[in-house]
Amino acid sequence: MSLKSFFYDRLLLIGILVTAALILWWLTDDIIVALVCLFSLIIISFIARLYQPWNEEKVIEELNIQNQKKPKKPFSQDR
């Protein structure tokens, strides 16, 4: 992952979190409740990220191997 895409990824995440906080604040009319909900979502997503059952790099590598093993047919024979 390049440094530029890393920062864009983090910037997008911050934008989503700020938007979620504003929506929660608007729905609850209480900033404390909105922040508690937001931090709960952040903690849940962090825990889910830690315990994901797959390794992204390994999955991508296996998909690349599967694509290379496919027979190359011309598009005219593909139906």
N, C-alpha and C positions, 0 to 999 in steps of 0.2 A: 504494500500500500504506500503510495507516495505521500509526502508531507502535505502537499496541497489538498489532496482528497481527504486526508485526515482532518485538516482544519475545516474544510467544507462540511464534513460529516458532523463535527462537533458544533459548528455554527447552526446547522439544520436542527440538531438535537436541542440546542438552547432555544431556538425559535419555536419549536414544538412545545417545549416546557413552559415558555412564557405565555404562549397562546392557551395552553391548558390551564394555567393559573388564572388568566383573565376570565376564561369561560367559567371555571369553578367559582371565582369570586362573584361573577355576575349571577350565577345560578343560586348561590347560597346567601348572598348579601353579607357575608362575614369573611373577612380576609383570613382569620385564624383557621376556620374550617377549611377554606380553600387550600391553605398552605399544608395543613395536616393531610388532606386528601392527596395533594401533589407529592409530598414527601413519601407517602405510603406507596403511590404508584412508582416513584423512582426506586424505592427499596425493593419492591416486587420485581421490577424489570431488571435490576442489578442481580438479584438472586436467580432469576430465570436465565440470565446471560451466563452466570457462573456454572449452572447445572444443565446447560443444553446438552442433549445426548449425542451430538455429532461434532466432528471437527470439520470446519468449513473448508480448509485447505485439502484435507483428505477427500472430501466429497467432490470437490472440483477436479482433483487429480483423477479420481475414478471415472468421472463423467468424460473427461478428455480421453482416457484410455478406451472407454466404450465407443466413443465417436470415431476413434482411429480404427477400431476393429470392424466397423460397418463396411459392407461391400460397397464399392463406388459404382453406382449405376447411372446411366444417363437419365435425364429428366423425362425423356420420351418413354422409357420403360417403367417409370414410377407411376403407379396408379393407386 
